[in-house]
Amino acid sequence: MSLISCDKVTKIYKMAEVQIRALSDIKLEIFSSQFVSFVGPSGSGKTTMLNLFGCLDKPTSGDIRVMDTDIVKLNYVERAKFRGEHLGFIFQNFNLIPVLTVYENVEYPLVMVKSLPREEREKKVLSLLDEVEMLDQKDKMINQISGGQKQRAAIARALTTDPKIVLADEPTANLDHDSAYKVIHLMKKLSRKIGTTFIFSTHDPKIVKEIDIIYTLEDGVLVNRQEKK
């Protein structure tokens, strides 16, 4: 069974009297433990695709099932609950909380979503920080670490709730070449190790080189699917 399925998905944004067709008649399936990316120029629909998968938006028409849940039919509260329980997010601007330490940022979803006891939270957070090689930075504030370290902390935070899917929107856009390379390899290693499906939107060739399945979008139309053997 597919982890995500889309059938005839169309998204149209209305701006005053103008209609902008962001996606047109998208049909695809994504399965567990895959390393997937949507590629294409700016405005091709990459971020819109991730927003739909992440229950941050709804399609104008068509069906989307994530983990066998018809997410199109979920209301606002149900979508928020689904995101918190099943999805992780990584952003190009990191979206870490500056008044919290690295440790506290990674712990935050466990406090807000899972409500785990302190001992369990500590074990989970320290294990993830070790996985992303940030254990020695755990007590630092966000403004005291580098861009690459921020993204590694963001990866750990995205994984704290054991999501089946992590959505990453241009995760290397603000990183230098070496940091971007390390971050991509880290995500691929974690995908293989814990079985999480990572889905990117990007035009970064460093990511594309490492991707297993590449969906190419042009003007909101899915024009190609490439699977590396």
N, C-alpha and C positions, 0 to 999 in steps of 0.2 A: 504494500500500500504506500502511496506517495505521502510525503510529509507536507508538501504544499501542492495544490492543484489550482490552476486558473482555467476558466472556460469562457471565451468570448468577452474578456474584460476590456471595458472601455472607460476612460476617465476624461471628462470634459470640464474645464474650469470656465466659469462665467465672470467676465470683468466688464461691468456696465452692459453695453449692448454687444460686446465681443465675446465669442466662444472660442476657447483654446483647447484643441484636442490633444491632450497629453499622452494618451494611450489609445490604441485602436485594435479591438478584437484580439486580445492576447490570449493565447492558449499554450500552456506548458505544465510540466510536472517536475518537482524537485524532490529528491529522496534523502533519507537519513545519511549522515556522515559525509555529505558531499561538500566540496569546496567550490563555490559557484560565484560567478560575477556577471553583472550586467554592464556592458560597455557601450560606448557611443559618445558623440559630441555633446556639448552642453545643450540642454533643451530636448534631448532625445527621449526622455521619460525614465531615466535610471532611478533618480531619487523618488519619483512618483511610485514606481514599482515597489521600492522598499517601504515607502509610507503605507501602501496598501497591505503588504505582508505584515507590517508592524502594528496594524489596527490604529494607525494615526490618521487615516483617511478612509473613505469608502468609494468604491467605483460608481460611476454613473449607471453602468449596466454590467451584467455578467456575474459569474459566480467565482468565489475564492474560498477554498477550504484549507485550513491550516491545522495539522494534527487532527484531521477528521472533524473539525469544527467549522460550521458555516459562519465565518466571521462577518460576512456582510449583514447578517441578521442580528448581530449583537448590538445592544444599545451602548451609550457612552460609558456607563458604569461597568458593564460586562466587558467591554473592550479594554478598559483600564485593568481590570482584574486578570484578563487573559494575558495582557502584556507582562504584568508583574510576575505571573506564575510560569510562563512558558518561553518568554523571549528575552534576549539580551541585546543591548545596543552599544555601538561604538561610533563616535562622531569625530569629524575631522578637527573640531575645536576642543576635543577631549570632554568638555562639559563636566569637569571635576569641580567640586565645591571648594573654593579657595580658603575658607575659614576652617576646614577640616584637614587633618593629616592624611597621608597616603593610606595608612591603616584604616582610619575612620571613613574615608571615601569608599574603600572596598567593602567595609562592613555595612555601610548605609542601607543597601537593598535588603540585607538580612534583618535589619531592625524594622524597616518600613513594610516589607512584603511578607517575610517568612516568620518574623517574631520568634526566632530561635533563642534558647537560653544562652547566656553569656559564654559559657564554656564551649558550647558547640560553635558559636560564632567565631570565637578566637581560633579554634582548631581549623575551621574552614578558611578563614581569612589568611592565616599564616601559611597554610598549605598552598593557596593560590599565589600569594606573594612570592613564595619560594619557586613556584612553577615559572613565573614571569621574571625571575631574577631581580626582585625588588625588596627582598626581605631586609636588606641592610638600609633601605630608604624608608622604612615603614613609619618612622616618627617624624619625618620631615613634612613641612607644609608644602603645598602645591607650587608655590612660587620659588621654592628652593631646589626644584628638580628640572631636568632638561625636557625638551619636547618628546624625545623618544621614551624617556622614563614616564612621562605623563600618559603616553599612549599605552605603555605596558600596564600601568596602574588602571587605566580605563578598560583594558582587556580583562584584567583580574576582576574588576567590578562587574563587568558584563557576564562573567561566568559564576558569580556567587550563588545565584538561585538555581544552578544546574539547568540552564535553558536547553531546549532541544535545538533552538535556532538562534544564531547571533547575526544581527543585521549591522553592516558596517558601511556607512556613507562616506566615501572618499577618505578612508582612515589614514592615508599617508600624505595627504595634500599639504600638511604643514610640517613635514619632516624632511630632514636632509637625506641624501641618498643612503648613507650607511645605516641610519636609524630606521628608515623605511624598510630596507632589506631585512634587518633583524626582526622588525615587527611582523612582517609578512611570514617569515619562516617560523616565528613563534606561534602565530595563529594556525599555521598549517600543522605544526607539531601537535598542538593542543587538539585540533580537529581530529587528527588520527588517534590520539591517545584517549580522548573522552567521548568521541562519537558525535560531537556537536556539528551541525551543519552551519557553515559560515557562508553568508551571502553578501556580496559587495556591490556597491555601485562605484565605478572608477573609470578613468581613462589613463591611469598610471601603468606604463608598460612593466614596471617592477612587479606589480600585482598580477597582471595578465599572464606573465611568464609562469607563474606558480599555480594558476587556476586549473582545476580539473575540467570544469564545464563553463563555457563562455556563451552567454546570450548577447547578441548584438542588436541594439535598438537604433532605429533611424526615424526621426519624426514621429515617435510613438508607435512605430510598427516593428514587430519582431521579425528581423530579416535573416537571422542565421543562428544556429546552435552548433557549437563546436565542442566535441568531447575528446580530451586527450587520452590516448591509450597508454 
